């Protein structure tokens, strides 16, 4: 590893920048948060004394000491900011969703290749405790062949808030926000589906964009067929459904609750310590043989670790490891998100 840390410039210090990026990347040896571009300099200085604050992205990109630019601005700004950063010769991490559509994603992927710079998307939910546990459980074969998978992000937020994510602006709405996570996890587990059908709705009083979605992914060919995958999110669930539900040819697995890292970061905690990423809500596993239950047990969770994403980015920049979310994966996910949007508009299942 290089003796000098890679210096990071963060664009945007709203919820994503303050909660998910600054504290997580700052916990990685070999990365240094050097500058933040924000219209709220007092908030940045209160959290990160000694870190330079720039008034805008242009000023941050003009700094000669920045190696990696992290973009945590509103979704509509992802493409132009990433383009500017790549053209300035910087490595780039973009918060999800990568861009507004797949065409923009392909443009950035081509530009990164042309510039010879790392381009990655912050898919932190690949490092959730429960997802790491689920992936290992499926790989173990204890459930047999999975035939049905259900994944939920259910929340109870009945009031529409005054923020861009809930306004009728490009890049808003629950499908690109939480769907980007759930769809990415499904693709990581099972690959690209044969068809995708999405239903969306604006269910809350005063909602301007969709605050509910229900997606059905069908796998009719390939190693996981036949398989059905359901991805669901809502902001009006006072009693949340299980985070994961899996049925296989030999058993079932149910996991309640969500990874604890987001709540810890929201509360101002910073990664580190013996209990970081530890999810105490164990999953329930039932395994059968010849139609008789032979095991009913709890499944200990792997430890969640968002820091691992930025550690992998560091290693990829230094040439000692792979990009944790390479552009081709980001483009493929944007194509599926676009497909879902079109499916909801046309009211039918569509093939990628």
N, C-alpha and C positions, 0 to 999 in steps of 0.2 A: 504494500500500500504506500502511496505517496506520502512523504513526510509533511507536505503542506496540504491543508484541507482544501477541498473544493468549495469555492465561495458561491453561495446561493442568493439569488435575488427573487423575492416573492412579489408578484403583482396581484394586489387585492388583499384586503384585510377585513373582509366581511366574515360571515359565519364559517365558510370553508377555510379561508386563509388562517383565521385566528384559531379555529378548533382542530382542524385535521392536518394542516400543513406545517405551520411554524413549530408547534411543539413536537411533532413527530420527526420531522427532518432534523431538528436540533438535537435529538437524542441519538443521532447516528455518528459514531466516531468517523472523522474524515470529511464531514460536511459542516459548514459554518454558515449560519444565517447572517449574511453581510448587509443586506439592504432590503427594504420593503417599500413598494410604491403604493401609497394609500392617501385618500382624502381625509383620513382620521389620524393625523400624526400623533396626537396626544395618547390615543389608545395604544398605538404601536409602542411608543416610548414607555408607557406604563408597564407593558408586558415584557418588553425587550430593551432594557436600558443599554445604551451603547451601540445598538443596531441603527445604521443610517436609515433615514426616512426620506424618500424622494416623492415629489408632488405628483408624478405621473409615470406611465410606463416608458415614455420616451427618455425621460431623465435617467431612469434605471438602466435602460438598454445602452445609454451613452457611457455608462461607467465601464472602464476598461478592466476592472477587477472581478467581474462576474463570470463564473464558469457555467452555471446552471440556472435557468430561469424557470420558476414554477408559476403557472397561471391559475389563479383562483378567483378570477373575475367572473361576472355573469356570463351565462352560456353563449350569448350572442357575440361576445367579444373573444371567445376562444380562438377562432380561426384567424382573425386579423392580428391578434397579439402573438400567437404562435408563429405565424408567418414572419412578423417583424423580428422576433427573437431568433429564428433560424437564419434569416437573412443577415442578422448581426453576428452570426457565427457562434451562437450559444447552443448548448444542449437544452432540451425543453421537456418539462413535465406539465401535462395539462390535466386539470381536474375533470372528472367525468360529468356529463357526457362529452366526448372528445370534441365534437363540432355540432353544428345544427343539422347536418345531413352527410350522407356518405360521399357526395361529390367533394365537399370541403375536406373530408377526411383523406380522400385519395390525393388531393392537391398537397396537403401537408406531408403525407408519407413520401410523395415524390420529391418534395423540396428537401426533406431531411436526408434522403438518400443522396441527392445532388450535393448537399452541403457537407455530407459526411459527419452528421451530428446525431446524437441520440435523441429520439423522440419517443415518449412514453406517456401512458394515461394512468392516472391514479385510481386503480381498481383496488382500494383497500379492503373491500369485503372478501377478497380471496384470502385474506389473512385473519378473518373472524375465527374465534375459537370453535364455534359450532360448525362452520363450513369445513375447517381443517379436520374436525372429527368425522363429519359425514363422508368426506372424500376418502379418509382412511378406512372407514367402515365398509363403504361400497367396494373398495379395492380388496378388502379381506375376504370377500365372498360369503360372509355370514348370512346375508339376506338372499343369497342366490342371485338370479337375474332380476334386476329391478324392473317392475312393470308399470309402476305409478309413482310419480314424485310431485309433491305439492310444496310450494315455497311461498311464504307470506311475509309482507311487511305491513302489519296492521297497527294503526295508531288512532288515538282519539284526540283530534284537534278540530272541534266543531266551529271555531271562529276563523273566518278568513282573515289572514293577517296582511298588513300593508308592506309587502315585500315583492320583489320582481318575480320570484318563483311562483307566486299565486296570482299574477296579473296576466292579462292577455297580451303578452309580448313574446317575440321569438325565443324559443328555448325553455319556455315555462311549462308547467304541468307535471303530473306525477309519473307519466310513462317514461319520459327521458330522465327524470330525476331518480326514482327508485327502480324503474324498469331497467335502467342501465346496469344496476347491481344484480338484480335477480336474473336477468337474461344472461349476463356474463357468467354468473355462477353455473347456470344450467348448461351453457356451452362448454365450460370447463369440465363439467362432469360427463356430458353425453355427446358433445359435438353439435354440429348444426342440424336443426330439425328439418324434416321433409316439408312440413307445412306449419304455418303460424296463423292463429286467429285471435284477434284482440277485440275486446269490448271495453270502451271507456265511457265515463259519465262525469258530470259535474253535479254532485249530490248535495253539497252543503248550501245552505241559504246564502246567496250572494256570491257563490263561486263563479269565477271568470274563466277558469281552465279546468281540465279534468282533475278530479281529486280521488278517482277510483279507476282501477283497471283490473281486468281479468283476461289473462292470455292462456291459450291452450296450444302447446307444441306437440306435434305428432311425429313420432319416429316409426316409419314403416319399413325402412331399409337400414342396413348396417348392423354393427355388432350389438346394439341395444334394442333392436326391434323385436317385437312390437312394444312400444313404450308410450305412455302419455305423461306429459309434464304440464302442470298448472302453476302459473305465476300470478300472484294476487297482491294487490295493495289497496288500502283505503285509509281515509282520514276520519272515518266515523265507525270505529270499532272499539267500543268501551270494554268489550271482552274479546281480546285478541285470539285468533286461531293459533294453532301450533306454528312455530317458525318453520319447521320441516316435518313432513309426513312422507314416509317411503314405504311402499309395499313391494315385496319381492317374492320370488317363487319359494323361498324358504322361511320368510319371516317379515316383520315390520319394525320400523323405527319411528319414534315420535320425539321431537325436541321442542320444548316450550321456551319462551324467553328469547332475548337477543344478546349478542356479544356485548360485554360490559365496557369495551374501550370507548365507544362514543360518549356514553354517560359520564365516564371519568374525565374525558377531555372537555366536555361541556362544563363540568364543575371546576375546571381550571387545573386539574391534575396533569402531570407530565409523565411520559412513559419512563418506566424503571421501577425497581423494587420487586420483591418476591411475589407479590400478588397481582402484578400488572398482567392483564389479559386472561386472568383466571375466571372462568365461567362456572359458578357453583350449581347451576341448574342442569342436572344430568339428563341425558336422553334415556328413553325407555326402549328396550329391545326385546322382541319376542321372536324366537326361532322355533320352527316346527320340524318334525320328521314323521312321515307317514300319518299326517293329519292329527298328530298328538303334540301338544305343547311340551317341549323338552327343556326350554330355558326361558325364563322371564327375568331380565336383569337390567341394571342401570349401566349406562355407558359413560365413563369418565371423559371429560372434554380435553382435547388438546389445548394448549395455551395459545390464545390469540396474540398476534404480534404485527401491528401496523408498521412498526419500525423496520421490519424485514423488507418491506417494499423499497424504502429509500436506501437501505443498505445494498439491495440488489441494483438500484440505479447507480449508486456510487461505484460498485464493482464493474458494472457495464461500461461506465465512462472510462474507468481505468483499464479496461480491456481484460479483466480477470473473471468475468461472469456474463451471463446472458441478460438482455433487457427483460425485466419481469413482465412487461406488457408491451410487446413490440407493435409497431404501426400496423402490420398486417392483421393482427388480432383486433386492434382498435377499429380498423376499416370494416372488417367483417361484422363486428358488433353494430356499428352504425348502419350497415346495410340491413340488419335484422330489425333495428329500431325503426328505420324508415319503412320496412315491410309491415311492421305492426301498425304504424300510423295509417298506412294505406289500407290495411285490412279493416281497421276500425271505421274508416271513411266509407269503404265499400260494403261492409257488413258480411265478409266472407273470408274463408281460409285462403291463404296465398302461399305459394312455394317460393323459396329464395331463388 
